[in-house]
Amino acid sequence: MLFFDTNSYLIHRELDKEIEGLKENTEFYQEQINQDKSFIEKMEDAEEMEKFAREKYYLKKKNEDIYIIEHEDSIKQKK
């Protein structure tokens, strides 16, 4: 005999798939949290923070000039 009610096999399979998807999400987000924690620890050092700001946001000190050199192969060509 087979009964289809609120506790049927199909619903349980659907819920199990959802649980697996959520477990994968938690693993992904846990890795992201670990990366962010290591980045925050790294940024506590003043020299590392300055290096990051200079490279990412092109910040500079007063009375300092910055020249950005791009190679031809890194520039997008217009067709």
N, C-alpha and C positions, 0 to 999 in steps of 0.2 A: 504494500500500500504506500502511496505517496500523497503527502498533504502539502498544499501550498497555503501558507499563512504568513504572518509577519516574521516568523523565524525560519523561513524556507532556505534551502541550500543556495539558491541564486542570490539572495540578499546577503548571505554570509560570504559568498565568493566576492561580491562587489565590495563589501566592507573590508575583507582581507586585502584586496588590491589597493584600496584607499590607505589602509594602514601601512602597507609596504611603501607606497609613494611618500607618505609622511615620514617614515623612517629614513628614506633616502634624502628627503629635505633636511631632516635634523642633522644628518651626517655632513651635508654640504654646508649648512649654516654653522656647524661647529668648527669646520675647517676655516671658514671665513672669520669667525670669532678669534681663533688662534692666530691667524695672520694679522688681524687688526691689533691684537694684544702685543704681538712682537713688534709691529710698526710703532705703537704707542711707546713701548719701552725704548725703542731706538730713537724716537723723537725727544725723549727726555734729555738726551745729550745735546748741548747747545751747538756744537760743531756739526752734528748730523742734521739738526734742524735747519741750520744755515745752508748746508749743502743741498738739502731737499728743496728749500725755498728758491735757491739760485737756479737749480736745474729744472724744476717743474714750473715755476712762475716767473722766471727770469728777473728776480729781484736783485737789487744792487745796492752797494753802499754809496754814500755821498761822495762826490768827486771821483766817480769810477765810471768807466765806459765799458759796455758789453757789446761784443761783436758776435753775431750768430752766423756761423759758416754752414751753408748747406751744400751738399754735393749734388751734382747734376742728376744722378740716379735717384736721389731722394725727393726731388721736386716733381710734382705731378705735371704731366705734359697736357696742353690743350690740343684737342684734335680739330 
